[in-house]
Amino acid sequence: MTPEAAELHLFDALAWRLSRALPGLHTGAQAGRMRGAGDSFADVAPLLAHPDPRRLDLRRSVTDPFGTLSVRRFQTRTDLRLHVLLDASASLAAGAGADRVGLARLLVAGFVQAARRGQDLFSLEVCCGDVLAHREPPSRRPGLGAELLAVLDGLPPQGQGIGALLAAAADLPSDRILVVLISDYDLAPSEVADLLASLRPRPVLPVWLRDRGLENPDPRFGLIDALDPETGRRRTQLATPRWAARQVAAARAGRAALRGVFAEHGLRPVEIADSIDVADLAARLDEAPL
């Protein structure tokens, strides 16, 4: 077992709850539309419409001005499909202070662990520009997280654009699914807007992998070995204080524009800068507008 696989149990703390009830008969942790022998209160209904005197709501019945007897109804719990769309284009390999490829691998495996813990299905599509590099069908298979760590280790980021992401989004079911979109979002705002629009009406959780080293380069004068985020090619570049200041300003403006696009779609991304804090990630998932 690799050190990463040994740490996957930490992701058991992750959980997600959609704002709307889901159809489905398979038992899970999500609120279901069906009324039945669940443990979550749903509403009250007239006894004549739902003749179950064991669930008589005495307070509602006694205070009803028309003498209507009411019973409590409970909702069942069902599962959903957690689908991870991983944008593994060439820009993901660019890094100064963080290993975003490693973060992406660990996040994918962590979501596998959390989905199985929550009785949900897990599926994955890895997109490298216009190429679908890997597809994992819906599964609850034990050990899948460790398997995907190995699979993703052999898939270096490459390619440009969002062609494969758009194609993958078009093929996803529209119900009983939560899409986790993991990316560095080194894209034009219009591309991000198109991608989010293609995922509607599905609930989406954007996970934004950031590298503070790229956002705030060293202002000292000298030569640096840089990785072009568009092509993935390395090049030598002259760094100056003025160049560093321009990079900082451009990165700040880009982040503001990107947050604006997410806000227009009613989304708030989970931002992971340099490293994963599982407790913080769990708290952000709990606050995410799903």
N, C-alpha and C positions, 0 to 999 in steps of 0.2 A: 504494500500500500504506500502510495506517495504521500509526502507531507501535506500536500493540498487536499488529497482525498481524506486524510485523517482529520482535517479541520471542518469538513462539510457539516458535521453535526451542529456547528455553531449557527447555521442558517435555519435550524428548526424554529428559531424565534420569528421568522418572517411569516406574515399572514396578510391576506387581502380580503376585503369585503366589498362587493359591488353595491351600489346604491339602489338597484332594482332587483326584484325577485326573479328567479330563473325557472324555466320549465325543466322537467327531468325527474326520473324515478330513482336514479342511482344515488345512494346515500353519500353525503359529503358534508362540507362545512358551510356551504353557501345557502342563503335564504331562498327557499323554493316557493313557487306559486301555488302549489297544491296545499289544501288544508287537510290535516290529518293528525296523526299521533306524534306530532313533533313536540319539542320542548320550548319553542319560542312563541309567545303570544302574538296573534295576528289581529283579531278583531272580535266583535260580538255579533250574534245573529239571532233572530227569533227562534224559539224552541220548535215551533211548528215547521219551520224551514229546515232546521237541523236538529232532529229529535234525539238528543243525547243528554238526558237529564243528569248524568254524572258530572257534566261541566256547567251546571246551572250557575249563572252569575247572580248571586243573591242580592248584592247591592244594587245592580242595575235593574233587576226585576222588581224589587221592593219600591224603588224610587220612580219607576216608570209611571207617568200619569194615566196611561191607558191600561195599565195592568198587564202589559205584555211580558211574558217570560222570555228571558234571554239566556243564551249559553255562550261560553267562551270558545273561540276557535283558535287552533294553533297551526302553525305552518311547518311543513316538513323541511328537511335540509337536503340539499342536492349538491352535486359536484359541478365543476366547470373544467374547461381545457385552458391551461396556462401555456400560451404559445410565445416563445421567444424568437424575435426577429433580430439577428445579429448583423449589423453593418460592419463587415470585415474588409472594407476597401483599404487601399494602400495607406491612406492618411492615419489609420489606426496604429501603424508601426512607427510613426514619427513620435519621438519622445525626448525630453530633456531631463525631467525629474521623476518620471513615472513609467512603469511598464504597463501601458494600457491594454496590450494584447493579453498579458497575464491576468489583469483585472477582469477582462471580458471572459476569459476561460473560467475563472473562479466564480464569477457571477452566474454564468450559465449552469455550472454544476451546483451552485448553491440554490438556485431556483428549482432545480430538479429535486433536491433534498426537501425544500420547503413544500413543493407541490405534493410530493408523496406523503409527507407528514400531514398535510391538510386534506388528503384523500382526493386530490385533483389529478387529472391527466396532465402530462407534460409533453410538449412537442417543440421542435426547433427547426429553424431554417437559417443557414449561414449564407449571406450574400456578399459576393466580392465584385462590386461594380455591376456589370451586366450578367454575371455568372452566378448561378446557384451552386455554391460549393458543397453544401451538405444539407440533407433533410433527414430529420428524425421524426418518425410518425408518432402519433399520440400513444403514450405508454405510462404504466406505473411500475415498470420493471425494476426490481431491486438491483442496485449497483450501476444504474444508468449514469449517475453523476460522475463516478470514477471513469466509466467508459468514455464519456464525452470529454473529460479532461485530456485523455490520450488522443482522441480524434482531433480536437481543436489544436493540439500541439503540432499536428502535422499539416495544418492549413494556414500557411502564412498569409497575412493581409495582402491583397492585390486588387487592381482594377480601380475604376473611377465611376462616379455617377450612382444613380438609384434605380437603374433599370430592373435589376433582379428583385429589389425590394418592392417596387410597384407591382411586378408580376406576382410575387408571393402574396401581397396584400389582396389582390383581386381574387385569389383562389381560396381565401379563408372563409369559413362559415361566419354568419353574421350574429349568431346567438350562442349563448353558453360558452363564451370564450373571453379571455383577457389577454391582450397583446402587450408584451413587454418589448419595447423597442430600444435595444442597446446600441449606442453609437457615440462617436466623438462629435457628431454633428458639424463636421468641418465641411459644410455644404452651404450653398446660397440660400438665403431665407425663402426664396420662391420654391426651391427644391424641397425644403422641409415642409412648407405649406402644402405642396402637392402630395407629399408622402402622407401627412396627417389626414388630408382630405380623402385619400384613397382607403384609409383604414376606417372611416366612418361607416356605420354607426357603432362600431365595436368600441368597448372601453379600452383605452390605451394608457400604458404607464411608460413614459419616456425615461430612460436611464442615460444620463449624460456623463461620459467619461472625459474628465478634464485633466490637463497636465499644467500645473502652475509654472513649471520651468519654461514651457513654450510661451505661456502668457506673459511671463515676466523674465525675459532673457537677461543675462549678465551684461551690465552696461560698460564693462571694461573693454578697452581697445585690444583687438587681436583677431587671429584667424580661428574660425570655428568649423567643425565638421557637422553639417546640417543635413537632415533628411527631408527632401522635398515632399510635402504632404500630398501633392497631386499625383506624382509619379512613383513615389517610394524610392527614388534614387538619391544616393548621397552626393553631396557637393561641398566644396570648401568655400567659405564665405567670409568676407571681412566684416567684423563686428565693431561698431563704434557706439558711443553714448547716444548720438542722434538716431542711429538705426534702432537701438534698443528702445528708445522713447517712442519711435513710430510704431514698433511692434506692440508695445504695451497699449498705446492708444487704439490701434486697430483691433486688438484682442478685446479690449473693453467695449468698443462700439459693436463688435460682432456678437458678444454675449448679450448686450442689451437688445439688439435686433432679434436674436434668437428667442430670448425670453418673451419678446413681444409677439412673435409668431405662436408660441405655445399658449400665451394668454388669449389670443384671438380664437383659439380652438378649445378654450376652457380647460387647459392642461397646465400642470405645474411639474416640471421635470425633477427627477431625483438626481441631484448633481453629486458625483463622486470625484473628488479632486485628489489625485495621487495615490490614495489607499482606501480600503474598505473598512468602515467602522460598522459592524453588523448591528449593534444596538441603535446607532443613528439611522441606519438603513431601515430597520424595523419601524422606528418612529415615523420616518418619512412615508413609508408605505401606509401606515395607519392614517396619515393625514392626507394622502393622495385623493384627489377628486375622481373617483371611479364610478 
